Amino acid sequence: MSENFFDLISSRHSVRSFKNDSIPEEKINTILDAATKAPSGGNLQSYQIFVVSNPSEKERLVDSAHGQGYIAEAPAVLVFCADPKRSATEYGERGENLFSIQDATIACAYAQMASHNLGFSSVWIGSFDEEKVSNILNISNNLKPVAILPIGIANETPEVTPRRPLEEVTQKI
Ligand SMILES: Cc1cc2nc3c(=O)[nH]c(=O)nc-3n(C[C@H](O)[C@H](O)[C@H](O)COP(=O)(O)O)c2cc1C
């Protein structure tokens, strides 16, 4: 058991301002590879990950996310999409409506932690217009955008956010 893991998860904070520095492709690939290490329903990996670095597409993502401008500041923006049909082949409705969303979500969480481990910062973006994001990515209804993850070098000292006490969020039965 590694104490470093707990240090790692405790030291990650959302960052909403990024420096201009780019991220080497090899590091992006390390982050993407870490995302694929996440568990998934039936190991189907019912998701697609889009890597957006084109400035005009990033601006369109800002618009889709109600003007969250830090998306365009980040050198790399990952968009995690669930692939409901893929999961449905094995798990029917539960795969379509739940597992594929969970698969994409866990993959994004792994990518966020991998980014942090490499010294990059990020913020999970869930507030966006799904249809606009689908148009930007040029995806059909077969894929459902679940999370946008802008990644880069922090240009701010992030706020350390509190957590609800354990007794409030857990129940022992
Ligand atoms: C499902 C989800 C949706 C979120 N959507 C947004 C968002 O649209 N914009 C934003 O700035 N932060 C968003 N966040 C980031 C949260 O605000 C942030 O994780 C939370 O305040 C805890 O702070 P921390 O990440 O620094 O620990 C989202 C996080 C999650 C998990």
The ligand as an SDF file (V2000), in Angstrom:
LIG
                    3D

 31 33  0  0  0  0  0  0  0  0999 V2000
  -19.8600   15.9000  -12.4580 C   0  0  0  0  0  0  0  0  0  0  0  0
  -19.0250   17.1450  -12.2790 C   0  0  0  0  0  0  0  0  0  0  0  0
  -19.3760   18.2840  -12.9860 C   0  0  0  0  0  0  0  0  0  0  0  0
  -18.5930   19.4410  -12.8360 C   0  0  0  0  0  0  0  0  0  0  0  0
  -18.8520   20.5100  -13.6450 N   0  0  0  0  0  0  0  0  0  0  0  0
  -18.0830   21.6070  -13.5510 C   0  0  0  0  0  0  0  0  0  0  0  0
  -18.2470   22.6770  -14.4570 C   0  0  0  0  0  0  0  0  0  0  0  0
  -19.0620   22.6310  -15.3720 O   0  0  0  0  0  0  0  0  0  0  0  0
  -17.4560   23.7680  -14.3050 N   0  0  0  0  0  0  0  0  0  0  0  0
  -16.4910   23.8490  -13.3260 C   0  0  0  0  0  0  0  0  0  0  0  0
  -15.8030   24.8660  -13.2570 O   0  0  0  0  0  0  0  0  0  0  0  0
  -16.2770   22.8200  -12.4690 N   0  0  0  0  0  0  0  0  0  0  0  0
  -17.0400   21.7090  -12.5640 C   0  0  0  0  0  0  0  0  0  0  0  0
  -16.7950   20.6340  -11.7580 N   0  0  0  0  0  0  0  0  0  0  0  0
  -15.6800   20.6910  -10.7890 C   0  0  0  0  0  0  0  0  0  0  0  0
  -16.1990   20.7960   -9.3540 C   0  0  0  0  0  0  0  0  0  0  0  0
  -16.7050   22.0960   -9.1490 O   0  0  0  0  0  0  0  0  0  0  0  0
  -15.0560   20.4880   -8.3740 C   0  0  0  0  0  0  0  0  0  0  0  0
  -14.5300   19.2140   -8.6300 O   0  0  0  0  0  0  0  0  0  0  0  0
  -15.5270   20.5460   -6.9260 C   0  0  0  0  0  0  0  0  0  0  0  0
  -15.8830   21.8630   -6.5810 O   0  0  0  0  0  0  0  0  0  0  0  0
  -14.4800   20.0630   -5.9330 C   0  0  0  0  0  0  0  0  0  0  0  0
  -13.3020   20.8090   -6.0850 O   0  0  0  0  0  0  0  0  0  0  0  0
  -11.9170   20.0950   -6.4300 P   0  0  0  0  0  0  0  0  0  0  0  0
  -12.0180   19.4870   -7.7880 O   0  0  0  0  0  0  0  0  0  0  0  0
  -10.9000   21.2010   -6.3780 O   0  0  0  0  0  0  0  0  0  0  0  0
  -11.6630   19.0390   -5.3840 O   0  0  0  0  0  0  0  0  0  0  0  0
  -17.5170   19.4690  -11.9150 C   0  0  0  0  0  0  0  0  0  0  0  0
  -17.1660   18.2920  -11.2460 C   0  0  0  0  0  0  0  0  0  0  0  0
  -17.8810   17.1350  -11.4520 C   0  0  0  0  0  0  0  0  0  0  0  0
  -17.4160   15.8560  -10.7890 C   0  0  0  0  0  0  0  0  0  0  0  0
  1  2  1  0
  2  3  1  0
  2 30  2  0
  3  4  2  0
  4  5  1  0
  4 28  1  0
  5  6  2  0
  6  7  1  0
  6 13  1  0
  7  8  2  0
  7  9  1  0
  9 10  1  0
 10 11  2  0
 10 12  1  0
 12 13  2  0
 13 14  1  0
 14 15  1  0
 14 28  1  0
 15 16  1  0
 16 17  1  0
 16 18  1  0
 18 19  1  0
 18 20  1  0
 20 21  1  0
 20 22  1  0
 22 23  1  0
 23 24  1  0
 24 25  2  0
 24 26  1  0
 24 27  1  0
 28 29  2  0
 29 30  1  0
 30 31  1  0
M  END
$$$$
